[in-house]
Amino acid sequence: MTNRKLDKNTSDKLSFVSFIIPKFASSYKMNIQAAYLYLKKYGGIDYLNENWWALHTDNPFWAVRDMYKVCVSNGGMR
């Protein structure tokens, strides 16, 4: 069995994703699982995966807001 280590970019991405989804949940008074499912259904996870590098450099408030706006534009609740 080989011991695999994540590269820095992957590790940073996982750290940010595991940080921002609970922030999103807290901001919109959801549990983490419901927030993930909402983000997955309405394109927020895709947006996060594609833009995490830019999002992680900004204030978490703006990242959460951007993810919410993407979801709303894809049919999510206002």
PDB file of N, CA, C and O in Angstrom:
ATOM      1  N   MET A   1       0.847  -1.183   0.000  1.00  0.00           N
ATOM      2  CA  MET A   1       0.000   0.000   0.000  1.00  0.00           C
ATOM      3  C   MET A   1       0.892   1.244   0.000  1.00  0.00           C
ATOM      4  O   MET A   1       1.831   1.346   0.790  1.00  0.00           O
ATOM      5  N   THR A   2       0.591   2.175  -0.882  1.00  0.00           N
ATOM      6  CA  THR A   2       1.377   3.397  -0.946  1.00  0.00           C
ATOM      7  C   THR A   2       0.739   4.473  -0.092  1.00  0.00           C
ATOM      8  O   THR A   2      -0.480   4.520   0.077  1.00  0.00           O
ATOM      9  N   ASN A   3       1.565   5.312   0.428  1.00  0.00           N
ATOM     10  CA  ASN A   3       1.096   6.434   1.241  1.00  0.00           C
ATOM     11  C   ASN A   3       0.996   7.649   0.333  1.00  0.00           C
ATOM     12  O   ASN A   3       2.012   8.192  -0.102  1.00  0.00           O
ATOM     13  N   ARG A   4      -0.216   8.071   0.050  1.00  0.00           N
ATOM     14  CA  ARG A   4      -0.413   9.224  -0.832  1.00  0.00           C
ATOM     15  C   ARG A   4      -0.576  10.487  -0.009  1.00  0.00           C
ATOM     16  O   ARG A   4      -1.189  10.487   1.059  1.00  0.00           O
ATOM     17  N   LYS A   5      -0.019  11.548  -0.528  1.00  0.00           N
ATOM     18  CA  LYS A   5      -0.157  12.845   0.113  1.00  0.00           C
ATOM     19  C   LYS A   5      -0.775  13.803  -0.894  1.00  0.00           C
ATOM     20  O   LYS A   5      -0.394  13.816  -2.065  1.00  0.00           O
ATOM     21  N   LEU A   6      -1.720  14.596  -0.438  1.00  0.00           N
ATOM     22  CA  LEU A   6      -2.356  15.564  -1.325  1.00  0.00           C
ATOM     23  C   LEU A   6      -1.381  16.668  -1.683  1.00  0.00           C
ATOM     24  O   LEU A   6      -0.558  17.088  -0.869  1.00  0.00           O
ATOM     25  N   ASP A   7      -1.493  17.134  -2.935  1.00  0.00           N
ATOM     26  CA  ASP A   7      -0.673  18.291  -3.293  1.00  0.00           C
ATOM     27  C   ASP A   7      -1.248  19.529  -2.611  1.00  0.00           C
ATOM     28  O   ASP A   7      -2.397  19.521  -2.168  1.00  0.00           O
ATOM     29  N   LYS A   8      -0.461  20.574  -2.530  1.00  0.00           N
ATOM     30  CA  LYS A   8      -0.848  21.788  -1.801  1.00  0.00           C
ATOM     31  C   LYS A   8      -2.135  22.391  -2.339  1.00  0.00           C
ATOM     32  O   LYS A   8      -2.993  22.807  -1.561  1.00  0.00           O
ATOM     33  N   ASN A   9      -2.281  22.446  -3.646  1.00  0.00           N
ATOM     34  CA  ASN A   9      -3.468  23.045  -4.257  1.00  0.00           C
ATOM     35  C   ASN A   9      -4.732  22.290  -3.835  1.00  0.00           C
ATOM     36  O   ASN A   9      -5.730  22.909  -3.465  1.00  0.00           O
ATOM     37  N   THR A  10      -4.691  20.978  -3.887  1.00  0.00           N
ATOM     38  CA  THR A  10      -5.842  20.162  -3.490  1.00  0.00           C
ATOM     39  C   THR A  10      -6.128  20.323  -2.004  1.00  0.00           C
ATOM     40  O   THR A  10      -7.283  20.442  -1.595  1.00  0.00           O
ATOM     41  N   SER A  11      -5.087  20.326  -1.213  1.00  0.00           N
ATOM     42  CA  SER A  11      -5.243  20.508   0.229  1.00  0.00           C
ATOM     43  C   SER A  11      -5.863  21.865   0.554  1.00  0.00           C
ATOM     44  O   SER A  11      -6.753  21.956   1.399  1.00  0.00           O
ATOM     45  N   ASP A  12      -5.395  22.917  -0.115  1.00  0.00           N
ATOM     46  CA  ASP A  12      -5.947  24.261   0.101  1.00  0.00           C
ATOM     47  C   ASP A  12      -7.417  24.329  -0.313  1.00  0.00           C
ATOM     48  O   ASP A  12      -8.236  24.939   0.374  1.00  0.00           O
ATOM     49  N   LYS A  13      -7.739  23.701  -1.436  1.00  0.00           N
ATOM     50  CA  LYS A  13      -9.122  23.694  -1.918  1.00  0.00           C
ATOM     51  C   LYS A  13     -10.029  22.977  -0.923  1.00  0.00           C
ATOM     52  O   LYS A  13     -11.100  23.483  -0.585  1.00  0.00           O
ATOM     53  N   LEU A  14      -9.614  21.810  -0.454  1.00  0.00           N
ATOM     54  CA  LEU A  14     -10.412  21.073   0.525  1.00  0.00           C
ATOM     55  C   LEU A  14     -10.597  21.865   1.812  1.00  0.00           C
ATOM     56  O   LEU A  14     -11.677  21.859   2.402  1.00  0.00           O
ATOM     57  N   SER A  15      -9.550  22.539   2.240  1.00  0.00           N
ATOM     58  CA  SER A  15      -9.650  23.362   3.452  1.00  0.00           C
ATOM     59  C   SER A  15     -10.664  24.475   3.272  1.00  0.00           C
ATOM     60  O   SER A  15     -11.475  24.732   4.161  1.00  0.00           O
ATOM     61  N   PHE A  16     -10.621  25.137   2.122  1.00  0.00           N
ATOM     62  CA  PHE A  16     -11.556  26.237   1.888  1.00  0.00           C
ATOM     63  C   PHE A  16     -12.988  25.730   1.775  1.00  0.00           C
ATOM     64  O   PHE A  16     -13.899  26.310   2.365  1.00  0.00           O
ATOM     65  N   VAL A  17     -13.193  24.661   1.027  1.00  0.00           N
ATOM     66  CA  VAL A  17     -14.547  24.118   0.857  1.00  0.00           C
ATOM     67  C   VAL A  17     -15.118  23.675   2.204  1.00  0.00           C
ATOM     68  O   VAL A  17     -16.288  23.917   2.498  1.00  0.00           O
ATOM     69  N   SER A  18     -14.288  23.027   3.017  1.00  0.00           N
ATOM     70  CA  SER A  18     -14.774  22.571   4.318  1.00  0.00           C
ATOM     71  C   SER A  18     -14.989  23.730   5.295  1.00  0.00           C
ATOM     72  O   SER A  18     -15.643  23.558   6.324  1.00  0.00           O
ATOM     73  N   PHE A  19     -14.451  24.889   4.984  1.00  0.00           N
ATOM     74  CA  PHE A  19     -14.669  26.094   5.782  1.00  0.00           C
ATOM     75  C   PHE A  19     -15.906  26.858   5.303  1.00  0.00           C
ATOM     76  O   PHE A  19     -16.701  27.325   6.119  1.00  0.00           O
ATOM     77  N   ILE A  20     -16.071  26.988   3.980  1.00  0.00           N
ATOM     78  CA  ILE A  20     -17.085  27.910   3.454  1.00  0.00           C
ATOM     79  C   ILE A  20     -18.496  27.308   3.463  1.00  0.00           C
ATOM     80  O   ILE A  20     -19.467  28.050   3.613  1.00  0.00           O
ATOM     81  N   ILE A  21     -18.633  26.004   3.310  1.00  0.00           N
ATOM     82  CA  ILE A  21     -19.979  25.409   3.340  1.00  0.00           C
ATOM     83  C   ILE A  21     -20.631  25.593   4.707  1.00  0.00           C
ATOM     84  O   ILE A  21     -21.802  25.971   4.756  1.00  0.00           O
ATOM     85  N   PRO A  22     -19.935  25.347   5.822  1.00  0.00           N
ATOM     86  CA  PRO A  22     -20.548  25.656   7.119  1.00  0.00           C
ATOM     87  C   PRO A  22     -20.849  27.158   7.303  1.00  0.00           C
ATOM     88  O   PRO A  22     -21.832  27.518   7.949  1.00  0.00           O
ATOM     89  N   LYS A  23     -20.004  28.024   6.736  1.00  0.00           N
ATOM     90  CA  LYS A  23     -20.292  29.469   6.791  1.00  0.00           C
ATOM     91  C   LYS A  23     -21.588  29.773   6.052  1.00  0.00           C
ATOM     92  O   LYS A  23     -22.418  30.545   6.531  1.00  0.00           O
ATOM     93  N   PHE A  24     -21.757  29.162   4.881  1.00  0.00           N
ATOM     94  CA  PHE A  24     -22.982  29.338   4.111  1.00  0.00           C
ATOM     95  C   PHE A  24     -24.178  28.852   4.927  1.00  0.00           C
ATOM     96  O   PHE A  24     -25.197  29.538   5.018  1.00  0.00           O
ATOM     97  N   ALA A  25     -24.047  27.668   5.518  1.00  0.00           N
ATOM     98  CA  ALA A  25     -25.125  27.092   6.328  1.00  0.00           C
ATOM     99  C   ALA A  25     -25.505  28.032   7.468  1.00  0.00           C
ATOM    100  O   ALA A  25     -26.685  28.294   7.702  1.00  0.00           O
ATOM    101  N   SER A  26     -24.515  28.526   8.159  1.00  0.00           N
ATOM    102  CA  SER A  26     -24.756  29.431   9.287  1.00  0.00           C
ATOM    103  C   SER A  26     -25.420  30.728   8.827  1.00  0.00           C
ATOM    104  O   SER A  26     -26.341  31.224   9.476  1.00  0.00           O
ATOM    105  N   SER A  27     -24.954  31.266   7.723  1.00  0.00           N
ATOM    106  CA  SER A  27     -25.493  32.539   7.215  1.00  0.00           C
ATOM    107  C   SER A  27     -26.966  32.440   6.851  1.00  0.00           C
ATOM    108  O   SER A  27     -27.718  33.399   7.023  1.00  0.00           O
ATOM    109  N   TYR A  28     -27.378  31.282   6.349  1.00  0.00           N
ATOM    110  CA  TYR A  28     -28.761  31.112   5.904  1.00  0.00           C
ATOM    111  C   TYR A  28     -29.555  30.173   6.817  1.00  0.00           C
ATOM    112  O   TYR A  28     -30.583  29.623   6.422  1.00  0.00           O
ATOM    113  N   LYS A  29     -29.053  30.003   8.046  1.00  0.00           N
ATOM    114  CA  LYS A  29     -29.742  29.235   9.080  1.00  0.00           C
ATOM    115  C   LYS A  29     -30.173  27.852   8.588  1.00  0.00           C
ATOM    116  O   LYS A  29     -31.335  27.462   8.698  1.00  0.00           O
ATOM    117  N   MET A  30     -29.188  27.125   8.040  1.00  0.00           N
ATOM    118  CA  MET A  30     -29.399  25.763   7.560  1.00  0.00           C
ATOM    119  C   MET A  30     -28.416  24.855   8.279  1.00  0.00           C
ATOM    120  O   MET A  30     -27.398  25.321   8.790  1.00  0.00           O
ATOM    121  N   ASN A  31     -28.711  23.566   8.321  1.00  0.00           N
ATOM    122  CA  ASN A  31     -27.673  22.666   8.792  1.00  0.00           C
ATOM    123  C   ASN A  31     -26.710  22.420   7.628  1.00  0.00           C
ATOM    124  O   ASN A  31     -27.033  22.725   6.480  1.00  0.00           O
ATOM    125  N   ILE A  32     -25.559  21.881   7.914  1.00  0.00           N
ATOM    126  CA  ILE A  32     -24.514  21.755   6.896  1.00  0.00           C
ATOM    127  C   ILE A  32     -24.950  20.834   5.760  1.00  0.00           C
ATOM    128  O   ILE A  32     -24.668  21.115   4.595  1.00  0.00           O
ATOM    129  N   GLN A  33     -25.625  19.752   6.082  1.00  0.00           N
ATOM    130  CA  GLN A  33     -26.076  18.834   5.032  1.00  0.00           C
ATOM    131  C   GLN A  33     -27.087  19.511   4.110  1.00  0.00           C
ATOM    132  O   GLN A  33     -27.001  19.362   2.891  1.00  0.00           O
ATOM    133  N   ALA A  34     -28.041  20.251   4.669  1.00  0.00           N
ATOM    134  CA  ALA A  34     -29.034  20.952   3.856  1.00  0.00           C
ATOM    135  C   ALA A  34     -28.369  22.008   2.988  1.00  0.00           C
ATOM    136  O   ALA A  34     -28.750  22.200   1.834  1.00  0.00           O
ATOM    137  N   ALA A  35     -27.379  22.689   3.541  1.00  0.00           N
ATOM    138  CA  ALA A  35     -26.656  23.700   2.764  1.00  0.00           C
ATOM    139  C   ALA A  35     -25.932  23.052   1.595  1.00  0.00           C
ATOM    140  O   ALA A  35     -25.983  23.556   0.473  1.00  0.00           O
ATOM    141  N   TYR A  36     -25.258  21.937   1.853  1.00  0.00           N
ATOM    142  CA  TYR A  36     -24.554  21.235   0.770  1.00  0.00           C
ATOM    143  C   TYR A  36     -25.532  20.814  -0.320  1.00  0.00           C
ATOM    144  O   TYR A  36     -25.269  21.028  -1.504  1.00  0.00           O
ATOM    145  N   LEU A  37     -26.652  20.221   0.065  1.00  0.00           N
ATOM    146  CA  LEU A  37     -27.635  19.761  -0.920  1.00  0.00           C
ATOM    147  C   LEU A  37     -28.215  20.924  -1.724  1.00  0.00           C
ATOM    148  O   LEU A  37     -28.420  20.804  -2.931  1.00  0.00           O
ATOM    149  N   TYR A  38     -28.479  22.050  -1.057  1.00  0.00           N
ATOM    150  CA  TYR A  38     -28.972  23.246  -1.738  1.00  0.00           C
ATOM    151  C   TYR A  38     -27.932  23.744  -2.746  1.00  0.00           C
ATOM    152  O   TYR A  38     -28.253  24.025  -3.901  1.00  0.00           O
ATOM    153  N   LEU A  39     -26.685  23.846  -2.288  1.00  0.00           N
ATOM    154  CA  LEU A  39     -25.606  24.307  -3.173  1.00  0.00           C
ATOM    155  C   LEU A  39     -25.415  23.350  -4.347  1.00  0.00           C
ATOM    156  O   LEU A  39     -25.184  23.791  -5.472  1.00  0.00           O
ATOM    157  N   LYS A  40     -25.508  22.068  -4.100  1.00  0.00           N
ATOM    158  CA  LYS A  40     -25.353  21.062  -5.153  1.00  0.00           C
ATOM    159  C   LYS A  40     -26.481  21.173  -6.173  1.00  0.00           C
ATOM    160  O   LYS A  40     -26.239  21.142  -7.380  1.00  0.00           O
ATOM    161  N   LYS A  41     -27.707  21.303  -5.687  1.00  0.00           N
ATOM    162  CA  LYS A  41     -28.882  21.348  -6.568  1.00  0.00           C
ATOM    163  C   LYS A  41     -28.900  22.584  -7.456  1.00  0.00           C
ATOM    164  O   LYS A  41     -29.295  22.505  -8.619  1.00  0.00           O
ATOM    165  N   TYR A  42     -28.476  23.727  -6.919  1.00  0.00           N
ATOM    166  CA  TYR A  42     -28.614  24.982  -7.644  1.00  0.00           C
ATOM    167  C   TYR A  42     -27.299  25.563  -8.174  1.00  0.00           C
ATOM    168  O   TYR A  42     -27.232  26.753  -8.479  1.00  0.00           O
ATOM    169  N   GLY A  43     -26.272  24.749  -8.283  1.00  0.00           N
ATOM    170  CA  GLY A  43     -25.050  25.177  -8.949  1.00  0.00           C
ATOM    171  C   GLY A  43     -24.006  25.856  -8.084  1.00  0.00           C
ATOM    172  O   GLY A  43     -22.963  26.272  -8.588  1.00  0.00           O
ATOM    173  N   GLY A  44     -24.263  25.973  -6.805  1.00  0.00           N
ATOM    174  CA  GLY A  44     -23.301  26.624  -5.922  1.00  0.00           C
ATOM    175  C   GLY A  44     -22.016  25.828  -5.750  1.00  0.00           C
ATOM    176  O   GLY A  44     -20.937  26.410  -5.643  1.00  0.00           O
ATOM    177  N   ILE A  45     -22.119  24.500  -5.723  1.00  0.00           N
ATOM    178  CA  ILE A  45     -20.923  23.662  -5.588  1.00  0.00           C
ATOM    179  C   ILE A  45     -20.080  23.754  -6.861  1.00  0.00           C
ATOM    180  O   ILE A  45     -18.855  23.843  -6.784  1.00  0.00           O
ATOM    181  N   ASP A  46     -20.715  23.734  -8.011  1.00  0.00           N
ATOM    182  CA  ASP A  46     -19.963  23.888  -9.269  1.00  0.00           C
ATOM    183  C   ASP A  46     -19.241  25.229  -9.295  1.00  0.00           C
ATOM    184  O   ASP A  46     -18.071  25.312  -9.669  1.00  0.00           O
ATOM    185  N   TYR A  47     -19.959  26.280  -8.892  1.00  0.00           N
ATOM    186  CA  TYR A  47     -19.357  27.612  -8.833  1.00  0.00           C
ATOM    187  C   TYR A  47     -18.180  27.622  -7.861  1.00  0.00           C
ATOM    188  O   TYR A  47     -17.129  28.194  -8.153  1.00  0.00           O
ATOM    189  N   LEU A  48     -18.357  26.999  -6.731  1.00  0.00           N
ATOM    190  CA  LEU A  48     -17.303  26.931  -5.724  1.00  0.00           C
ATOM    191  C   LEU A  48     -16.090  26.176  -6.262  1.00  0.00           C
ATOM    192  O   LEU A  48     -14.956  26.619  -6.081  1.00  0.00           O
ATOM    193  N   ASN A  49     -16.317  25.049  -6.915  1.00  0.00           N
ATOM    194  CA  ASN A  49     -15.213  24.262  -7.480  1.00  0.00           C
ATOM    195  C   ASN A  49     -14.453  25.023  -8.557  1.00  0.00           C
ATOM    196  O   ASN A  49     -13.230  24.921  -8.650  1.00  0.00           O
ATOM    197  N   GLU A  50     -15.170  25.778  -9.362  1.00  0.00           N
ATOM    198  CA  GLU A  50     -14.535  26.509 -10.459  1.00  0.00           C
ATOM    199  C   GLU A  50     -13.847  27.794  -9.996  1.00  0.00           C
ATOM    200  O   GLU A  50     -12.884  28.237 -10.621  1.00  0.00           O
ATOM    201  N   ASN A  51     -14.328  28.389  -8.921  1.00  0.00           N
ATOM    202  CA  ASN A  51     -13.842  29.718  -8.521  1.00  0.00           C
ATOM    203  C   ASN A  51     -13.268  29.778  -7.120  1.00  0.00           C
ATOM    204  O   ASN A  51     -13.095  30.871  -6.582  1.00  0.00           O
ATOM    205  N   TRP A  52     -12.969  28.649  -6.515  1.00  0.00           N
ATOM    206  CA  TRP A  52     -12.529  28.646  -5.126  1.00  0.00           C
ATOM    207  C   TRP A  52     -11.282  29.490  -4.923  1.00  0.00           C
ATOM    208  O   TRP A  52     -11.135  30.132  -3.883  1.00  0.00           O
ATOM    209  N   TRP A  53     -10.390  29.501  -5.892  1.00  0.00           N
ATOM    210  CA  TRP A  53      -9.127  30.226  -5.716  1.00  0.00           C
ATOM    211  C   TRP A  53      -9.394  31.727  -5.517  1.00  0.00           C
ATOM    212  O   TRP A  53      -8.806  32.349  -4.633  1.00  0.00           O
ATOM    213  N   ALA A  54     -10.264  32.292  -6.322  1.00  0.00           N
ATOM    214  CA  ALA A  54     -10.596  33.711  -6.176  1.00  0.00           C
ATOM    215  C   ALA A  54     -11.439  33.946  -4.922  1.00  0.00           C
ATOM    216  O   ALA A  54     -11.230  34.924  -4.204  1.00  0.00           O
ATOM    217  N   LEU A  55     -12.386  33.053  -4.662  1.00  0.00           N
ATOM    218  CA  LEU A  55     -13.271  33.217  -3.511  1.00  0.00           C
ATOM    219  C   LEU A  55     -12.518  33.165  -2.186  1.00  0.00           C
ATOM    220  O   LEU A  55     -12.871  33.876  -1.245  1.00  0.00           O
ATOM    221  N   HIS A  56     -11.495  32.337  -2.107  1.00  0.00           N
ATOM    222  CA  HIS A  56     -10.797  32.177  -0.828  1.00  0.00           C
ATOM    223  C   HIS A  56      -9.949  33.386  -0.457  1.00  0.00           C
ATOM    224  O   HIS A  56      -9.527  33.518   0.692  1.00  0.00           O
ATOM    225  N   THR A  57      -9.695  34.269  -1.419  1.00  0.00           N
ATOM    226  CA  THR A  57      -8.886  35.454  -1.124  1.00  0.00           C
ATOM    227  C   THR A  57      -9.724  36.604  -0.592  1.00  0.00           C
ATOM    228  O   THR A  57      -9.182  37.601  -0.116  1.00  0.00           O
ATOM    229  N   ASP A  58     -11.029  36.472  -0.670  1.00  0.00           N
ATOM    230  CA  ASP A  58     -11.927  37.546  -0.253  1.00  0.00           C
ATOM    231  C   ASP A  58     -12.506  37.237   1.129  1.00  0.00           C
ATOM    232  O   ASP A  58     -12.303  36.155   1.681  1.00  0.00           O
ATOM    233  N   ASN A  59     -13.216  38.198   1.657  1.00  0.00           N
ATOM    234  CA  ASN A  59     -13.921  38.028   2.922  1.00  0.00           C
ATOM    235  C   ASN A  59     -14.951  36.911   2.747  1.00  0.00           C
ATOM    236  O   ASN A  59     -15.644  36.881   1.729  1.00  0.00           O
ATOM    237  N   PRO A  60     -15.072  35.993   3.707  1.00  0.00           N
ATOM    238  CA  PRO A  60     -16.057  34.905   3.578  1.00  0.00           C
ATOM    239  C   PRO A  60     -17.481  35.398   3.327  1.00  0.00           C
ATOM    240  O   PRO A  60     -18.261  34.715   2.664  1.00  0.00           O
ATOM    241  N   PHE A  61     -17.827  36.569   3.844  1.00  0.00           N
ATOM    242  CA  PHE A  61     -19.157  37.137   3.600  1.00  0.00           C
ATOM    243  C   PHE A  61     -19.440  37.238   2.105  1.00  0.00           C
ATOM    244  O   PHE A  61     -20.522  36.872   1.647  1.00  0.00           O
ATOM    245  N   TRP A  62     -18.467  37.733   1.350  1.00  0.00           N
ATOM    246  CA  TRP A  62     -18.663  37.925  -0.089  1.00  0.00           C
ATOM    247  C   TRP A  62     -18.699  36.594  -0.826  1.00  0.00           C
ATOM    248  O   TRP A  62     -19.453  36.447  -1.788  1.00  0.00           O
ATOM    249  N   ALA A  63     -17.909  35.632  -0.399  1.00  0.00           N
ATOM    250  CA  ALA A  63     -17.935  34.307  -1.023  1.00  0.00           C
ATOM    251  C   ALA A  63     -19.302  33.657  -0.824  1.00  0.00           C
ATOM    252  O   ALA A  63     -19.873  33.104  -1.763  1.00  0.00           O
ATOM    253  N   VAL A  64     -19.822  33.725   0.393  1.00  0.00           N
ATOM    254  CA  VAL A  64     -21.141  33.161   0.698  1.00  0.00           C
ATOM    255  C   VAL A  64     -22.204  33.876  -0.120  1.00  0.00           C
ATOM    256  O   VAL A  64     -23.095  33.237  -0.680  1.00  0.00           O
ATOM    257  N   ARG A  65     -22.116  35.175  -0.191  1.00  0.00           N
ATOM    258  CA  ARG A  65     -23.098  35.952  -0.952  1.00  0.00           C
ATOM    259  C   ARG A  65     -23.055  35.601  -2.438  1.00  0.00           C
ATOM    260  O   ARG A  65     -24.100  35.455  -3.073  1.00  0.00           O
ATOM    261  N   ASP A  66     -21.858  35.466  -2.990  1.00  0.00           N
ATOM    262  CA  ASP A  66     -21.725  35.092  -4.399  1.00  0.00           C
ATOM    263  C   ASP A  66     -22.315  33.714  -4.667  1.00  0.00           C
ATOM    264  O   ASP A  66     -22.988  33.510  -5.677  1.00  0.00           O
ATOM    265  N   MET A  67     -22.064  32.767  -3.766  1.00  0.00           N
ATOM    266  CA  MET A  67     -22.620  31.425  -3.931  1.00  0.00           C
ATOM    267  C   MET A  67     -24.143  31.467  -3.881  1.00  0.00           C
ATOM    268  O   MET A  67     -24.812  30.780  -4.654  1.00  0.00           O
ATOM    269  N   TYR A  68     -24.691  32.271  -2.973  1.00  0.00           N
ATOM    270  CA  TYR A  68     -26.143  32.430  -2.865  1.00  0.00           C
ATOM    271  C   TYR A  68     -26.721  33.017  -4.159  1.00  0.00           C
ATOM    272  O   TYR A  68     -27.747  32.550  -4.654  1.00  0.00           O
ATOM    273  N   LYS A  69     -26.066  34.024  -4.691  1.00  0.00           N
ATOM    274  CA  LYS A  69     -26.552  34.665  -5.921  1.00  0.00           C
ATOM    275  C   LYS A  69     -26.558  33.683  -7.089  1.00  0.00           C
ATOM    276  O   LYS A  69     -27.476  33.700  -7.909  1.00  0.00           O
ATOM    277  N   VAL A  70     -25.546  32.832  -7.169  1.00  0.00           N
ATOM    278  CA  VAL A  70     -25.502  31.808  -8.213  1.00  0.00           C
ATOM    279  C   VAL A  70     -26.682  30.860  -8.049  1.00  0.00           C
ATOM    280  O   VAL A  70     -27.355  30.527  -9.024  1.00  0.00           O
ATOM    281  N   CYS A  71     -26.931  30.429  -6.828  1.00  0.00           N
ATOM    282  CA  CYS A  71     -28.041  29.514  -6.576  1.00  0.00           C
ATOM    283  C   CYS A  71     -29.389  30.141  -6.924  1.00  0.00           C
ATOM    284  O   CYS A  71     -30.231  29.496  -7.548  1.00  0.00           O
ATOM    285  N   VAL A  72     -29.591  31.368  -6.534  1.00  0.00           N
ATOM    286  CA  VAL A  72     -30.847  32.052  -6.837  1.00  0.00           C
ATOM    287  C   VAL A  72     -31.033  32.193  -8.351  1.00  0.00           C
ATOM    288  O   VAL A  72     -32.139  32.023  -8.864  1.00  0.00           O
ATOM    289  N   SER A  73     -29.953  32.502  -9.055  1.00  0.00           N
ATOM    290  CA  SER A  73     -30.062  32.635 -10.517  1.00  0.00           C
ATOM    291  C   SER A  73     -30.339  31.292 -11.195  1.00  0.00           C
ATOM    292  O   SER A  73     -30.755  31.257 -12.353  1.00  0.00           O
ATOM    293  N   ASN A  74     -30.110  30.196 -10.482  1.00  0.00           N
ATOM    294  CA  ASN A  74     -30.389  28.855 -11.016  1.00  0.00           C
ATOM    295  C   ASN A  74     -31.658  28.242 -10.436  1.00  0.00           C
ATOM    296  O   ASN A  74     -31.867  27.033 -10.536  1.00  0.00           O
ATOM    297  N   GLY A  75     -32.504  29.072  -9.832  1.00  0.00           N
ATOM    298  CA  GLY A  75     -33.797  28.611  -9.355  1.00  0.00           C
ATOM    299  C   GLY A  75     -33.931  28.383  -7.863  1.00  0.00           C
ATOM    300  O   GLY A  75     -34.986  27.954  -7.395  1.00  0.00           O
ATOM    301  N   GLY A  76     -32.876  28.665  -7.108  1.00  0.00           N
ATOM    302  CA  GLY A  76     -32.923  28.507  -5.648  1.00  0.00           C
ATOM    303  C   GLY A  76     -33.826  29.556  -5.009  1.00  0.00           C
ATOM    304  O   GLY A  76     -34.167  30.564  -5.627  1.00  0.00           O
ATOM    305  N   MET A  77     -34.202  29.300  -3.770  1.00  0.00           N
ATOM    306  CA  MET A  77     -35.083  30.234  -3.048  1.00  0.00           C
ATOM    307  C   MET A  77     -34.383  31.548  -2.773  1.00  0.00           C
ATOM    308  O   MET A  77     -33.165  31.599  -2.598  1.00  0.00           O
ATOM    309  N   ARG A  78     -35.166  32.603  -2.738  1.00  0.00           N
ATOM    310  CA  ARG A  78     -34.648  33.922  -2.355  1.00  0.00           C
ATOM    311  C   ARG A  78     -34.733  34.076  -0.887  1.00  0.00           C
ATOM    312  O   ARG A  78     -34.349  35.116  -0.352  1.00  0.00           O
TER     313      ARG A  78
END
